[in-house]
């Protein structure tokens, strides 16, 4: 999701206003998480592991939520909705195409269920969904026209697949 946001909204991420807006919510979330961590039995191995995960997990959740808020401010409700719809359409298509046609597994150590056919099917469906989002008027066409919809779908889908693999690797 970060790649999509930075590519399509570089001005928002270059400005200090957006970064300044993230400081207070991150500080509150990190502080609350640290308090919860301290309430666990101090000194235990579980408490130390928990404390080491608090800030990264806080960033992982809070920063993208703030980014979605920036997208909503620019495009209205259709922006965040399409950022939810595009990856889900890709996931569903990837599952069914992979189940029907998938033979090779490109990431057996990270995500053994993913197939090459599923990844390609997901990308194609994501591109078509991006085209549909622009055709429906959910996003302005800008100078790229309908090709921008294909690009939106492709970048969103690739970012979603990379994020899925990243989460699988963390497991």
C-alpha positions as CSV (number, residue, x, y, z in Angstrom):
1,X,0.0,0.0,0.0
2,X,2.9,2.4,0.7
3,X,4.2,2.1,-2.8
4,X,0.8,3.0,-4.2
5,X,0.5,6.0,-1.9
6,X,3.9,7.4,-2.6
7,X,3.7,6.9,-6.4
8,X,0.2,8.5,-6.7
9,X,0.5,11.1,-4.0
10,X,4.1,12.2,-3.8
11,X,3.2,15.8,-2.7
12,X,1.4,14.6,0.4
13,X,4.3,12.5,1.5
14,X,6.9,15.2,0.8
15,X,5.1,17.8,2.9
16,X,5.9,18.2,6.5
17,X,2.2,18.6,7.3
18,X,1.4,14.9,6.8
19,X,4.5,13.8,8.8
20,X,3.6,16.2,11.6
21,X,0.0,14.8,11.7
22,X,1.4,11.3,12.3
23,X,3.4,12.2,15.4
24,X,0.7,12.6,18.0
25,X,-1.3,9.4,17.1
26,X,1.9,7.3,17.0
27,X,3.1,8.7,20.3
28,X,-0.3,7.9,21.9
29,X,-0.4,4.4,20.5
30,X,3.2,3.6,21.4
31,X,2.7,5.0,24.9
32,X,-0.5,3.0,25.4
33,X,1.2,-0.1,24.1
34,X,4.2,0.3,26.4
35,X,1.8,0.7,29.4
36,X,0.1,-2.5,28.5
37,X,3.5,-4.2,28.1
38,X,4.6,-2.9,31.5
39,X,1.5,-4.4,33.1
40,X,2.6,-7.9,32.1
41,X,4.9,-9.6,34.5
42,X,8.0,-7.3,34.2
43,X,11.2,-9.1,33.5
44,X,9.7,-12.2,31.9
45,X,10.8,-13.3,28.5
46,X,7.3,-12.8,27.2
47,X,7.2,-9.2,28.4
48,X,10.6,-8.4,26.8
49,X,9.5,-9.9,23.5
50,X,6.2,-8.0,23.7
51,X,8.0,-4.7,24.4
52,X,10.3,-5.2,21.4
53,X,7.3,-5.7,19.1
54,X,5.2,-2.8,20.3
55,X,6.6,0.0,18.3
56,X,7.0,-1.8,15.0
57,X,3.5,-3.1,15.2
58,X,2.2,0.3,16.2
59,X,3.9,1.8,13.1
60,X,2.6,-1.1,11.0
61,X,-1.0,-0.3,11.9
62,X,-1.1,3.4,12.6
63,X,0.8,4.9,9.6
64,X,-1.2,3.1,6.9
65,X,-4.4,4.2,8.6
66,X,-3.3,7.8,8.5
67,X,-2.3,7.3,4.9
68,X,-5.8,6.0,4.1
69,X,-7.1,9.2,5.8
70,X,-5.0,11.3,3.4
71,X,-6.4,9.3,0.4
72,X,-9.9,9.9,1.7
73,X,-9.2,13.6,2.0
74,X,-8.1,13.8,-1.6
75,X,-10.6,11.4,-3.3
76,X,-13.5,11.2,-0.9
77,X,-14.9,7.8,0.2
78,X,-14.1,6.2,-3.2
79,X,-10.4,6.4,-2.6
80,X,-10.2,4.2,0.5
81,X,-12.9,1.9,-0.8
82,X,-11.0,1.2,-4.0
83,X,-7.8,0.6,-2.0
84,X,-9.8,-2.1,-0.1
85,X,-11.5,-3.5,-3.2
86,X,-8.5,-3.8,-5.5
87,X,-6.4,-6.1,-3.3
88,X,-9.5,-8.2,-2.4
89,X,-10.4,-8.7,-6.0
90,X,-6.8,-9.7,-6.7
91,X,-6.8,-12.1,-3.7
92,X,-10.0,-13.8,-4.8
93,X,-8.9,-14.1,-8.5
94,X,-5.5,-15.4,-7.4
95,X,-7.1,-18.1,-5.2
96,X,-9.4,-19.4,-7.9
97,X,-6.9,-19.2,-10.8
98,X,-4.2,-20.7,-8.6
99,X,-6.5,-23.5,-7.5
100,X,-7.6,-24.3,-11.1
101,X,-4.3,-23.8,-13.0
102,X,-1.5,-23.5,-10.5
103,X,1.3,-26.1,-10.6
104,X,4.4,-24.2,-9.7
105,X,5.0,-22.6,-6.3
106,X,7.4,-19.6,-6.5
107,X,7.7,-19.0,-2.8
108,X,7.5,-22.4,-1.1
109,X,9.5,-21.4,2.0
110,X,7.4,-18.2,2.6
111,X,3.9,-19.0,1.3
112,X,3.6,-22.6,0.1
113,X,0.0,-22.2,-1.1
114,X,0.8,-19.4,-3.6
115,X,1.2,-20.5,-7.2
116,X,2.6,-18.6,-10.2
117,X,-0.7,-18.9,-12.0
118,X,-2.4,-17.4,-9.0
119,X,0.0,-14.5,-8.8
120,X,-0.5,-13.7,-12.5
121,X,-4.3,-14.2,-12.3
122,X,-4.3,-11.8,-9.3
123,X,-2.3,-9.2,-11.2
124,X,-4.6,-9.4,-14.3
125,X,-7.7,-9.1,-12.1
126,X,-6.2,-6.2,-10.2
127,X,-5.4,-4.3,-13.5
128,X,-9.0,-4.9,-14.7
129,X,-10.4,-3.7,-11.4
130,X,-8.2,-0.6,-11.5
131,X,-9.5,0.1,-15.0
132,X,-13.1,-0.3,-13.7
133,X,-12.4,2.1,-10.8
134,X,-11.2,4.8,-13.2
135,X,-14.0,4.1,-15.7
136,X,-16.6,4.3,-13.0
137,X,-15.3,7.8,-12.0
138,X,-14.0,6.8,-8.6
139,X,-10.7,8.2,-9.5
140,X,-9.8,11.1,-11.9
141,X,-8.2,9.9,-15.1
142,X,-5.6,12.6,-15.0
143,X,-3.1,12.8,-17.9
144,X,-2.8,9.0,-18.1
145,X,-6.5,8.4,-18.9
146,X,-7.6,4.8,-18.7
147,X,-4.0,3.6,-18.7
148,X,-3.8,5.2,-15.2
149,X,-6.5,2.8,-14.1
150,X,-4.5,-0.1,-15.3
151,X,-1.4,1.3,-13.6
152,X,-3.3,1.9,-10.4
153,X,-4.6,-1.7,-10.4
154,X,-1.1,-3.1,-11.2
155,X,0.8,-1.1,-8.6
156,X,-1.9,-1.8,-5.9
157,X,-1.9,-5.5,-6.7
158,X,1.8,-5.9,-6.7
159,X,2.0,-4.0,-3.4
160,X,-0.7,-6.2,-1.9
161,X,1.0,-9.4,-3.0
162,X,4.3,-8.1,-1.6
163,X,2.6,-7.2,1.7
164,X,1.0,-10.7,1.8
165,X,4.4,-12.3,1.3
166,X,5.9,-10.0,4.0
167,X,3.2,-11.0,6.5
168,X,3.7,-14.7,5.6
169,X,7.5,-14.3,6.1
170,X,6.8,-12.8,9.6
171,X,4.8,-15.8,10.6
